[in-house]
């Protein structure tokens, strides 16, 4: 997997809410190119002053980005966005998908299984463990770890991403 850098990564962010908004804003302030989508279009538009772009659909976002992050409010939202609304059907092979949602581990496994069935991801391309709170994200004090899903229900090799 190539490193995620401001120069060579096109980030997409789905879910510009309580946690997603400050994380996306900090990524923009750090120099990343970022396109946002939220079902409430006004939430995504809040990132325009920081240099963000707004996608009209999840399909548009996921087809134009090589790293797609999501921060969603429920188990159902994660499954709908990954399986139903187009992240997996529109993401290029080799893209990195990072789900930061607080969901049941079984939901994360279902999303990974769905990605595997679309042949979108290799085992080294599943990430997403976020620590801290929305206030910490606002202040840029959150920690993001990449975890490798072994497709046997376990996660291994945490790697700090920033």
Secondary structure, DSSP 8 states (H G I E B T S, - for coil): -----TTT-EEEEE--STTHHHHHHHHHHTT-EEEEE-SSHHHHHTTGGGT-EE-SSHHHHHHH-SEEEE--SSHHHHHIIIIISSHHHHS-TT-EEEE-----HHHHHHHHHHHHHTT---GGGEE-EEES-HHHHHTT--EEEEEEE-SSS-EEEEEE--
